[in-house]
Amino acid sequence: MEKLFGTDGIRGQANIYPVNPELALKLGKALGKKLGAHGFGSARAVIGKDTRLSGYMLETAITSGLVSAGCDVFLVGPVPTPAVAHLTRSLAADVGIMLTASHNPYDDNGIKLFNPQGYKLEDEGEEEVTRLILHTDLNTAAIRSDQLGKAYRLDDARGRYIEFAKSTIDNEKLSGFKIVMDCANGAAYDIGPWIFRELGATIVKTGASPDGFNINADCGALHPKVVANMVREQGADIGIALDGDADRVIFADANGAIVDGDRILAACAIAYKERGLLANDTLVVTSMSNLGLHEAMRRYDIKVEVTEVGDRYVIDAMRKGGHTLGGEKSGHLIFHRYATTGDGIIGALQVLRMMKTEGKSLGQLAGCMQEYPHKLASLPVRHRRPIRDVPVLVKTIEACERDLRDSGRVIVRYSGTEPKIRLLVEAREPDLVETWIARLSQAVTEGLG
C-alpha cells in the first residue's frame, strides 16, 4: 500500500500530490467516514494552520470534505501545533488537524493529525486513514442536505491557548526579564509575544511579520544566530527562537551563546529531580542527543531512555513508561505534565520559571553538561536506497566506527520529512569530527548522488 504519512504527518511540496486540494478533500471525507459522522454534531474536528499561503487551500479542501461527510469543523486559524493538540482535548473534538510543514520552507506544507486526547495519531490510525483514502469509495451522496456538517470560526481560540499556557507556570510573573523572541514568521507570530507580555516580561520581537512566504526564512529555530545577536544588542536576559509551527524552541543566553534542546533537557531534568518532579528519575531523548548529555545524567543518577528520532517516539516512550520529561536536541521539549506534544512556548515558560526559581542565568543552568564536539550534515538524495545497499557508505561508516571506538559515534539516517540523508559525527577530538563528516559526505555523493 502506498505510504502517505511520514514521521510527522503528510508532507511535501504544496499543490503537488499528496499535499494538494484533491487529496485534502479525500482526507476530510475519509476522516468523516472513520468517525462515523452523520451530521448534528455527531463528530467534530479542529483545524489550525501556520502562516503559509497554501494553508488557505488545504484548510478549505479538508473542511469541505469533513462537512460533506457530516462532520462539524472548528476553524481556529493560525495557531501553534501544540495549541491544536490542546484545543482538540479542550473542545472534546474527535480529531485535530494542523496544516504545517513545521521547519520546512514556505513552498512545502503538510497535515498533522491528533487523536481526541491530543496525541499525534498512532501508526494504526494513519494506516486506516490511508486505506480509506486510497481504497474506499468516499462518495458522500448518502449524506443529505439536512445531515451536512457545519464549519465554525472559533474566534477565542487564541485566548484559550494563552490562558492554558500561562497556567502551566501558575501565571507566575515574569517581570524583570527582557526577552528577545523570534517567531519564525510562523504560527506563533502573534500569540507567542502576547503570552510573555501578559506575564510581565519585556518583549523584543522579530520574525513576527508573516506574509505567506517568509516562514522559517533566515529566522527562527533553524537560524538561532539571529536571536543570539539580538540578545547581545538589546542586553536581554534570554533569546527564544521558535520554528514555523512553534513545537520547537532553541534558546540563546545573555551572552549570545546558543543553547539547544540537549542542554535545556539536562538542566530541567536536574532541577526536576531535585524538586521530586522527575517521574522515575528518567529523561527520554532520541539517538541524536549528545553523548555529553548522557555523561551529565550519570553524574546526577538520572536514567536516560533513548528512542528513534522524532518527537512522536519520545511521546510514546513517555506514555508507556509514565515519564514526565523528554525531548530532542533539535528543540522539541515535552513537559508531559502539561502537554501531549512538543511545545516551544510551554518549554520557554518552564525555562524562565526555572531561571527565576533557581536564581540563575540560562548560561549558568546550561553549564550542567559539556558537549562532545559534533557536526551534523544534511545532504539531498534522489533515491532512498537502504543504507546497507550502498557499499561505499557502509565501508566509510565502518571505518569511522573503528577510528572513534568508545570515544565517539556516527549516525547515518534518512530524514523522515525531507528527501535528505542526515549525518552526525561526535568525538572527543574536533579534528576527527571534521575528517569523518567530510569522508561520509563524499561517500553519500558517490553512492547516492
C-alpha positions as CSV (number, residue, x, y, z in Angstrom):
1,M,0.0,0.0,0.0
2,E,1.2,3.5,-0.8
3,K,2.6,5.3,2.2
4,L,1.1,8.8,2.7
5,F,2.3,9.6,6.2
6,G,5.9,10.1,7.2
7,T,7.3,10.5,10.7
8,D,5.3,13.7,11.2
9,G,2.2,13.5,9.1
10,I,1.7,14.0,5.4
11,R,4.3,16.4,4.0
12,G,5.6,17.7,0.6
13,Q,5.5,20.5,-1.9
14,A,2.3,22.4,-1.7
15,N,-0.2,21.9,-4.6
16,I,1.6,18.7,-5.7
17,Y,0.4,15.3,-4.6
18,P,0.0,14.4,-1.9
19,V,-0.2,17.9,-0.5
20,N,-2.9,19.1,-2.9
21,P,-6.6,20.0,-2.6
22,E,-7.7,16.8,-4.2
23,L,-6.0,14.6,-1.5
24,A,-7.1,17.1,1.2
25,L,-10.7,16.7,0.2
26,K,-10.4,12.9,0.3
27,L,-8.7,13.2,3.7
28,G,-11.7,15.2,5.0
29,K,-14.1,12.6,3.7
30,A,-12.0,9.7,5.0
31,L,-11.9,11.2,8.5
32,G,-15.6,11.8,8.4
33,K,-16.1,8.1,7.4
34,K,-13.7,6.9,10.1
35,L,-15.5,8.9,12.8
36,G,-18.9,7.7,11.6
37,A,-20.1,11.3,11.2
38,H,-23.7,11.9,10.0
39,G,-24.5,15.5,11.0
40,F,-26.0,17.2,14.0
41,G,-22.6,17.4,15.9
42,S,-22.1,13.6,15.7
43,A,-18.4,14.2,15.0
44,R,-16.2,17.3,15.4
45,A,-12.8,18.3,14.1
46,V,-10.4,21.2,15.0
47,I,-8.4,22.7,12.1
48,G,-5.4,25.0,12.7
49,K,-2.7,26.2,10.4
50,D,0.6,28.1,10.2
51,T,1.2,31.2,8.0
52,R,2.0,29.5,4.7
53,L,-0.1,30.9,1.8
54,S,-1.0,27.3,0.8
55,G,-2.8,26.9,4.2
56,Y,-5.9,28.5,2.8
57,M,-6.1,26.0,0.0
58,L,-5.7,23.0,2.3
59,E,-8.0,24.4,5.0
60,T,-10.8,24.9,2.5
61,A,-10.5,21.5,0.9
62,I,-10.3,19.5,4.2
63,T,-13.2,21.5,5.6
64,S,-15.3,20.7,2.5
65,G,-14.6,17.0,2.8
66,L,-15.4,16.9,6.5
67,V,-18.6,18.9,6.2
68,S,-19.8,16.8,3.2
69,A,-19.3,13.7,5.4
70,G,-21.5,15.2,8.1
71,C,-18.7,16.4,10.4
72,D,-18.7,19.7,12.2
73,V,-15.5,21.8,12.0
74,F,-13.9,24.4,14.3
75,L,-11.6,26.6,12.4
76,V,-9.0,28.2,14.7
77,G,-6.8,30.0,12.2
78,P,-3.0,30.5,12.6
79,V,-2.0,28.9,16.0
80,P,0.9,26.7,17.1
81,T,0.7,23.0,16.5
82,P,0.5,22.3,20.3
83,A,-2.4,24.7,20.5
84,V,-4.3,22.5,18.1
85,A,-3.5,19.5,20.3
86,H,-4.7,21.3,23.4
87,L,-7.9,22.6,21.7
88,T,-8.8,19.2,20.4
89,R,-8.9,17.9,24.0
90,S,-10.5,21.1,25.4
91,L,-13.3,21.1,22.9
92,A,-13.9,17.3,23.2
93,A,-13.3,17.0,19.4
94,D,-12.8,13.7,17.7
95,V,-9.8,14.8,15.7
96,G,-7.3,17.6,15.5
97,I,-5.8,18.7,12.2
98,M,-2.8,21.0,11.9
99,L,-1.7,22.3,8.5
100,T,2.0,22.9,8.6
101,A,5.4,21.8,7.3
102,S,7.0,22.8,10.6
103,H,10.6,24.0,9.9
104,N,10.4,23.5,6.1
105,P,10.4,26.4,3.7
106,Y,7.1,28.1,2.6
107,D,6.8,26.1,-0.6
108,D,6.2,22.9,1.4
109,N,3.1,22.2,3.6
110,G,1.8,19.2,5.5
111,I,-1.0,17.8,7.5
112,K,-0.6,16.5,11.1
113,L,-3.5,14.6,12.8
114,F,-4.2,14.4,16.5
115,N,-6.5,12.0,18.4
116,P,-9.1,13.1,20.9
117,Q,-6.6,13.1,23.7
118,G,-4.3,15.5,21.8
119,Y,-1.6,13.0,20.9
120,K,-0.4,12.5,17.3
121,L,-2.4,9.8,15.5
122,E,-0.9,6.4,16.1
123,D,0.6,4.4,13.2
124,E,-2.6,2.2,13.1
125,G,-4.8,5.2,12.8
126,E,-2.7,6.7,9.9
127,E,-2.8,3.3,8.1
128,E,-6.6,3.2,8.5
129,V,-6.9,6.7,7.0
130,T,-4.5,5.8,4.2
131,R,-6.7,2.8,3.3
132,L,-9.8,4.9,3.3
133,I,-8.3,7.5,1.0
134,L,-6.7,5.1,-1.4
135,H,-9.0,2.0,-1.4
136,T,-12.5,3.1,-0.3
137,D,-15.5,4.7,-2.0
138,L,-15.7,8.1,-0.4
139,N,-18.8,9.2,-2.2
140,T,-20.9,11.2,0.4
141,A,-24.1,11.4,-1.7
142,A,-25.9,9.5,1.1
143,I,-25.4,12.5,3.4
144,R,-28.4,14.6,2.6
145,S,-28.6,18.4,3.0
146,D,-30.0,18.3,6.5
147,Q,-27.2,15.9,7.6
148,L,-24.3,18.0,6.4
149,G,-21.8,19.3,9.0
150,K,-21.2,22.9,9.8
151,A,-18.0,25.0,9.9
152,Y,-17.5,27.5,12.8
153,R,-14.8,30.1,13.1
154,L,-13.6,29.9,16.8
155,D,-12.8,33.5,17.5
156,D,-11.5,32.9,21.0
157,A,-9.1,30.0,20.2
158,R,-6.1,32.2,20.7
159,G,-7.2,33.4,24.1
160,R,-8.0,29.8,25.2
161,Y,-4.4,28.7,24.5
162,I,-2.9,31.8,26.0
163,E,-4.6,31.1,29.3
164,F,-3.7,27.4,29.2
165,A,0.0,28.2,28.5
166,K,0.2,30.7,31.4
167,S,-1.4,28.2,33.7
168,T,1.4,25.8,33.3
169,I,3.6,28.1,35.4
170,D,0.6,29.1,37.6
171,N,0.5,32.6,36.0
172,E,3.8,33.4,37.7
173,K,5.1,36.9,37.0
174,L,8.0,37.2,34.6
175,S,8.5,40.9,35.2
176,G,12.2,41.8,35.2
177,F,13.0,39.5,32.3
178,K,13.9,41.1,29.0
179,I,13.2,38.6,26.2
180,V,14.1,38.6,22.5
181,M,11.5,36.3,20.7
182,D,11.9,35.1,17.2
183,C,8.6,33.7,15.9
184,A,10.0,32.5,12.6
185,N,7.2,34.4,10.8
186,G,5.1,31.4,11.7
187,A,2.2,30.2,13.7
188,A,3.2,31.9,16.9
189,Y,3.9,35.3,15.4
190,D,1.0,36.9,17.4
191,I,0.2,34.5,20.2
192,G,3.8,34.0,21.4
193,P,4.8,37.5,22.3
194,W,1.4,38.1,24.0
195,I,1.8,35.2,26.4
196,F,5.1,36.5,27.8
197,R,4.0,40.1,27.7
198,E,0.8,39.3,29.7
199,L,3.1,37.8,32.4
200,G,5.0,41.0,32.7
201,A,8.1,40.3,30.6
202,T,9.6,43.0,28.3
203,I,9.5,41.6,24.8
204,V,11.6,42.4,21.8
205,K,10.1,40.5,18.9
206,T,11.4,39.6,15.5
207,G,10.2,37.2,12.8
208,A,6.6,38.4,13.6
209,S,5.5,39.8,10.2
210,P,4.4,36.8,8.1
211,D,3.5,37.4,4.5
212,G,2.7,33.8,3.5
213,F,6.2,33.3,2.0
214,N,8.8,34.2,4.7
215,I,8.1,31.4,7.3
216,N,11.4,30.0,8.6
217,A,13.3,32.2,6.1
218,D,16.6,33.2,7.7
219,C,14.9,33.3,11.1
220,G,13.5,31.2,13.9
221,A,14.9,27.9,15.4
222,L,16.7,27.0,12.2
223,H,18.7,30.2,12.3
224,P,19.3,30.9,16.1
225,K,22.2,33.2,15.4
226,V,19.6,35.9,14.6
227,V,18.1,35.8,18.1
228,A,21.6,35.3,19.7
229,N,22.9,38.5,18.0
230,M,19.8,40.5,19.1
231,V,20.2,39.3,22.7
232,R,23.6,40.9,22.8
233,E,22.5,44.0,21.0
234,Q,19.4,44.5,23.3
235,G,21.1,43.5,26.5
236,A,18.4,40.9,27.0
237,D,18.3,38.0,29.5
238,I,17.3,35.3,27.1
239,G,16.5,34.7,23.4
240,I,13.7,32.4,22.4
241,A,13.7,31.1,18.8
242,L,10.6,29.1,17.7
243,D,10.1,27.2,14.4
244,G,7.3,27.6,11.9
245,D,4.7,25.8,13.9
246,A,6.1,26.6,17.4
247,D,6.5,23.0,18.5
248,R,10.3,23.5,18.7
249,V,12.4,26.1,20.5
250,I,16.1,27.0,20.6
251,F,17.5,29.5,23.1
252,A,20.3,32.0,23.4
253,D,21.7,33.0,26.8
254,A,22.5,36.6,27.9
255,N,26.0,36.4,26.3
256,G,24.5,35.3,22.9
257,A,25.6,31.7,23.2
258,I,23.1,29.3,21.5
259,V,21.5,26.7,23.9
260,D,20.0,23.7,22.2
261,G,17.5,21.1,23.4
262,D,20.1,18.8,25.0
263,R,21.3,21.5,27.4
264,I,17.8,22.6,28.3
265,L,16.6,19.0,28.9
266,A,19.7,18.3,31.0
267,A,19.1,21.4,33.2
268,C,15.4,20.7,33.5
269,A,16.0,17.0,34.4
270,I,18.4,18.0,37.2
271,A,16.0,20.7,38.6
272,Y,13.0,18.4,38.3
273,K,14.8,15.6,40.2
274,E,15.8,18.0,43.0
275,R,12.2,19.0,43.3
276,G,10.8,15.5,43.1
277,L,9.1,16.1,39.8
278,L,11.1,13.8,37.5
279,A,9.0,10.7,37.3
280,N,11.0,7.5,37.6
281,D,14.2,9.7,37.7
282,T,14.2,9.2,33.9
283,L,14.7,11.5,30.9
284,V,13.6,10.4,27.5
285,V,15.7,11.5,24.4
286,T,16.4,10.4,20.9
287,S,19.5,8.8,19.5
288,M,20.6,12.3,18.2
289,S,21.2,13.6,21.8
290,N,24.9,14.4,22.5
291,L,27.0,11.9,24.5
292,G,27.8,14.8,26.9
293,L,24.1,14.7,28.0
294,H,24.4,11.1,28.9
295,E,27.5,11.7,30.9
296,A,25.9,14.6,32.8
297,M,22.8,12.5,33.6
298,R,25.0,9.7,35.0
299,R,26.6,12.2,37.4
300,Y,23.1,13.0,38.8
301,D,21.9,9.4,38.8
302,I,19.3,10.2,36.2
303,K,18.4,7.4,33.8
304,V,18.2,8.1,30.1
305,E,15.8,6.3,27.8
306,V,16.7,6.5,24.1
307,T,14.2,6.4,21.2
308,E,14.2,6.7,17.5
309,V,14.4,10.3,16.0
310,G,11.0,12.1,16.1
311,D,9.1,13.6,19.0
312,R,6.2,11.1,18.5
313,Y,8.6,8.3,19.5
314,V,9.6,10.3,22.6
315,I,6.0,10.8,23.5
316,D,5.2,7.1,23.0
317,A,8.0,6.1,25.4
318,M,6.9,8.7,27.9
319,R,3.3,7.5,27.9
320,K,4.3,3.8,28.2
321,G,6.9,4.5,30.9
322,G,4.9,7.1,32.8
323,H,7.7,9.7,32.4
324,T,7.3,13.4,32.7
325,L,10.2,14.9,30.7
326,G,11.6,14.3,27.3
327,G,12.6,15.8,24.0
328,E,15.1,16.3,21.2
329,K,18.3,18.1,20.7
330,S,16.5,19.9,17.8
331,G,14.3,21.7,20.3
332,H,11.2,19.6,20.8
333,L,10.7,19.9,24.6
334,I,7.9,17.7,26.1
335,F,6.7,18.5,29.5
336,H,4.2,15.7,29.8
337,R,2.5,17.1,32.9
338,Y,1.1,19.8,30.7
339,A,1.4,18.9,27.0
340,T,0.9,16.0,24.7
341,T,3.4,17.1,22.1
342,G,6.5,19.3,21.8
343,D,5.6,22.8,22.7
344,G,8.1,25.6,22.2
345,I,6.1,28.2,24.2
346,I,5.5,26.0,27.2
347,G,9.1,24.9,27.1
348,A,10.2,28.5,27.2
349,L,7.9,29.3,30.1
350,Q,9.3,26.3,32.1
351,V,12.8,27.5,31.4
352,L,12.1,31.1,32.6
353,R,10.4,29.8,35.7
354,M,13.5,27.6,36.4
355,M,15.7,30.7,36.0
356,K,13.6,32.6,38.4
357,T,13.3,29.8,41.0
358,E,17.0,28.8,40.8
359,G,18.1,32.5,40.7
360,K,20.5,31.6,37.8
361,S,21.0,32.8,34.3
362,L,20.4,30.5,31.4
363,G,24.2,30.3,30.8
364,Q,24.7,29.0,34.3
365,L,21.9,26.4,34.0
366,A,23.2,25.3,30.6
367,G,26.7,24.7,32.1
368,C,25.4,21.5,33.7
369,M,26.8,19.5,30.7
370,Q,29.8,19.6,28.4
371,E,29.1,18.7,24.8
372,Y,31.2,16.3,22.8
373,P,32.4,18.1,19.6
374,H,30.0,17.2,16.9
375,K,28.8,18.1,13.4
376,L,25.6,17.4,11.6
377,A,25.3,17.4,7.8
378,S,22.1,17.2,5.8
379,L,22.5,16.2,2.2
380,P,19.9,15.9,-0.6
381,V,19.4,12.5,-2.1
382,R,17.5,11.4,-5.2
383,H,16.8,7.9,-4.1
384,R,16.3,6.5,-0.6
385,R,18.1,3.2,-1.1
386,P,18.6,1.2,2.1
387,I,21.9,2.3,3.5
388,R,23.1,-1.3,3.7
389,D,22.8,-1.4,-0.1
390,V,25.3,1.4,-0.6
391,P,28.7,-0.3,-0.3
392,V,30.8,2.9,-0.3
393,L,28.8,4.4,2.5
394,V,28.7,1.2,4.6
395,K,32.5,0.9,4.3
396,T,33.0,4.5,5.4
397,I,30.7,4.1,8.4
398,E,32.5,1.0,9.5
399,A,35.9,2.8,9.1
400,C,34.6,5.7,11.2
401,E,33.3,3.5,13.9
402,R,36.7,1.7,14.1
403,D,38.5,5.0,14.4
404,L,36.2,6.5,17.0
405,R,35.9,3.4,19.1
406,D,34.4,4.3,22.5
407,S,35.3,8.0,22.3
408,G,32.6,9.0,19.8
409,R,29.9,7.8,17.5
410,V,28.4,8.1,14.0
411,I,24.8,8.1,13.0
412,V,23.5,8.0,9.4
413,R,19.8,8.1,8.7
414,Y,17.3,9.3,6.2
415,S,15.1,12.3,7.1
416,G,11.5,11.4,7.8
417,T,10.2,14.7,6.4
418,E,12.5,15.6,3.5
419,P,14.4,13.9,0.7
420,K,17.7,14.1,2.6
421,I,20.1,12.0,4.5
422,R,21.4,13.1,7.9
423,L,25.0,12.5,9.1
424,L,26.1,13.0,12.7
425,V,29.6,12.6,14.0
426,E,30.6,13.1,17.6
427,A,34.1,12.6,19.0
428,R,36.3,13.9,21.8
429,E,38.7,15.3,19.2
430,P,37.3,18.1,17.0
431,D,39.6,17.2,14.1
432,L,38.2,13.7,13.9
433,V,34.7,15.2,13.6
434,E,35.7,17.3,10.6
435,T,37.6,14.5,9.0
436,W,34.8,12.0,9.2
437,I,32.0,14.3,8.2
438,A,33.9,15.1,5.1
439,R,34.5,11.5,4.3
440,L,30.9,10.5,4.9
441,S,29.6,13.3,2.8
442,Q,31.9,12.2,0.0
443,A,30.6,8.7,0.3
444,V,27.0,9.9,0.2
445,T,27.8,11.8,-3.0
446,E,29.4,8.8,-4.6
447,G,26.8,6.3,-3.5
448,L,23.5,8.3,-3.6
449,G,24.3,11.4,-5.6
